Amino acid sequence: MFLHAKHAATHYKTIILVADDTDVLIISLHLSRTIDSQLFIRRGTKVRVRMIDVGKLAAVLGSGVCSALPGLHAWSGCDTVSALASQGKIKALKLVQANDLYLQAFTDLGSSWNVPTDVFNSIQAFTCQLYARNTKIVGANYLRYHMFCAKKGQIESGQLPPCEDSLMQHTLRANYQAAIWRRSLENLPDVPAPSAGHGWELDDGGSLKIRWMAGLPAPDVVLNLISCTCRRTCRPSDCSCILNGLKCTVVCKLQECSNMVQDDAIVAQDANDSDGDSDD
């Protein structure tokens, strides 16, 4: 769409993009200084039409914010990247506008296919301030611990920031999407596979799925203590074990379910016992 718009700008003074997608508005603001025509976005229906003057809106926001928008929009949630629980885009935008370090971090997000350490560190500090506005903590793991202790454990997981591992995977996905948007004016851009270290992976069937974490959610000794209280069946919607990507164990309320861990040692012993009986 934008490649055609840039070409049309060489012949026409006004370009109108017909789209209701927020992604199109974000990319338009980012590219507003690159396309040498007056750019409008037509939104709505035949009965109710709204024309957005991209140039005027970009002037109000400023060139710095417009440069950061692709990274911020992808990171705060879009069609391909999930959003953080209870953290809206307006809140994130205001925080970026008030801090030059965060503004630069999201301007850099998507500039390359990799996330530099300094960019991630700034985004990690940004995340901490999203969840605790006046905090001086800049590490997601430590803020999770601090908030958990402050509430004496009486806090839902969705109220805590993601751990550093999950935040990195989330940032990798946002960087990948922002990098594609920033290359909207390239004809046939060279885009790597999303499963090549960009926050996604392939399952056993070859389908793409989100890589939520690179490591374990907790040490094995802690994971063995986690249990669910499902009464009839363990379902993905409400089983705490499944929601945390864990198998059910003997400490769960149900002793038999589809998510129950298979004890290989017991299975092997049963097989040996049956072999011995058959020999007799």
N, C-alpha and C positions, 0 to 999 in steps of 0.2 A: 504493500500500500504506500509506504513512504518513499520507496524507490521510484514509483510511478509519480508520486506527488512532486518529488524533486525534479524529475524530467519535465513534468507539466509546467513547473515554475519558470522554465526557460521560454515558455510561449504565452503564459497567462499571468496576469497580475494578482488574481484571486484564486485560491484553491479551497474547495469545500470537501471535507471528508465526511462521509455519512457513516456514523458508527455510534452505538450506545455503550461500547466497551470502555471501561475506565483505563485499561491498558493503552488504548489508542490516545486518550487525552494525555496520559503521562509521557508517552513517547513524543507526542506532538510538542509538548512544552519543552522537552529536552532538545528537540531538533528545530525549535522555532527560529533560532538564529542561523541555522544552516540552510533552510529552504527560503529562497529569495522571492517570496510572494506573501501576500496577506493570507494567512491561514485561518480557516474557520472549521468548526466541527458541528455538523447538523445532527441533533439528537431528538428523540421523541417519536411521535406517531404523526399520521396525516392530520389528525385533529389538533394535536398539541405539539408544536415544533419549537425547539430551542436552538438558537445559534450561539456558539461560544467563540468569541474572538480570542484565538490562542495567543496572538501577539500582545494584546492588552493584559491578559491574565499572566503571561510570562513576565511582563514588565512589573506587575504588582508583586509577584513572588520574588523576582530578582534572578539574575543569571546563576548565582551560586546554588540556590535552592533547586532551580530547574535542572542543573547538572547532577544534583544528588537524588532527584526524584526516582529515576529508574531503579537505583539500588535500594532506596527506602521503601518504595512501593512493593518490590519483590520481597524484601525482607519482612515487611509487616503483613504480608499475606496477599496472594493473588491466585489466579486459576491453577498454577502449578506448584506453588509453595504455600504451606499451611501458615496460619497466623498463630501468634502466641495468645493463650487464653486470657481474655479480659483486657487485652492491651490494644486499644484502637489506633487508627491511623492519625487522627487529629492530635492525639496525645504525643505520638511519636514525632509528628511534623513540628510541633511547637518546641519539643526538646532539641531537635536538630537545628531549628532556626535560632535557638538561644545559645548554641555551643559550636564554635568554629571547628573544634576537633572532631565532633560527630558529623558535622557537615562535610568535612574533608573525607572522612571514612566512607560515607555513603556515596560520595563523588567518585572515590576510587573503586568501590564495589562494582564489579563487572567490567572494569577496564582491562583486565586480563582474565584468563580462565582459572587462575589460581588465586587464593586469598592470602595476601602477605600477613606475616605475624603482627605487624604494627596495626594493620587494618582490623584484624580480628580482636586485638587487645582493646582498641577503641570501641568496637561494637560490643564487646563484653562489658565495658564500663557503661556504655549507653543502656544496655539491657538492665544493669543494676539500678540505674536511675529511673528506668521505666517502672520498676516494681517498688522502689523506695526512693522517692524524688530527692530527698536531702541526704542520702547516704554518701559516705566517702569510700565505701567498699567498691572495688573495681573487679573483683573476681566472682563469677557466678556461683561457684561451689561454696565459697565462704558466705556469700549472701544467703544462699539456701539454708545453710547451717544456722546462721544468725537469726533468720526469720523463723525457722522451725523452733529454735530454743526460746525465742521471744514469746511465741505462742504456746510454749510448753507442749508442743506436739499436736495441739488442737488446731490444725490448719489443713485444708485440702491441698492435694498435690497441684491442682490447677492454679492455686494462689501463689505458688513458688516459682521463681524463674527456672528455666531449664538448666540442667547441669552443664558444665563446660563442654563435655563430649557431645551432648545433644545439640547444644548451641552451635558448635562448630559444623555439624552436619547440616543444620538448618541454614547457616550462613553460606555453606558451600552450594546448597540448592539455590539460594537467593542470588548468589554471585553468578551461577550458571545462567539463570533466567535473565538477569540484568545484562550479562555479557551479550546475549542474543539480541536483546532490545537495543543495546548500544551499537549494534552492527546492522541496524535496519536499513541503512543506505548502501550496504555492500551487496553486490550481486554474487550470489552463491558463496556466502561466508563459510569458512572452514570451521565447522562446529564439532567438537569431540563428543564421544558417546557419554550420555549422562551417568552411566554406570562406571565410568573411568575416573573414580575419585571425586565425584561432584555431588555426593549426598544421596545417590540412588544405587541400587544393586539389582542383579537378576536373581529371580528365584529358581527353583529346580526345573520349572517348566520353561524358563527363558523369558518370563514376563518381568517387566520393570516394576520394582517396588521401592518404597522409601527405606533408606538406611537410617534408622532413628539414632543408633549409637554405634560407635566403632568397637567399644569394649563392653564388658558386663555391666548391668545396672547396679550391681553391688557385689562384694566378695561372696564366694560360695558359702561361707559359714553363715552369712546373713540371709542369702537366698533360701537356704534350707529351713529357715524359720518362718518364711512367708507362707501364709495359708489363706484359703477362702472359706466362706461360710455358706456357700450355695447349698440349697436344700434338696432340689430335685435333679437339676442338671446344671452344668457349667456352660454358660453362654458368653460369647464375646462381648455382649453389651453390658454385663454386670458382674462378671467373674473377675475378682481382683488379680488372680493369677494370670488369666489370659490377657487382661488389660496391661499387665506389666511384662508381657512376653515370656511368662514362666509356665512350667508344667505343674500340675497339681501333684501333691505328695500325700503320704500317709497321715500327715498332720492336718489335712483339710477335712472338713466336715463330711463330705461325700467320700466314700472309700473306693467307689468305682465311677468313672466318668470318661468321656472321650478325650479329655485333656490330661488324664493321669499319666505320670511318668512310668515308663516301662523299666522294671528292674531286670537288667540283663543277667545279673548273677543268679537270680531266682529262676529265670527262664532257662539258663544253662544248666542249673542243678536239676530242674524238673526233667529236662531232656536226658540228662545222664541217668537219672533214676529210671525213666521209662525204658532206656536202652538196657539197663541191667535187668529189669523185669522180663524183657523179651528174650534175653539170653537164657533165663531159667526155663 
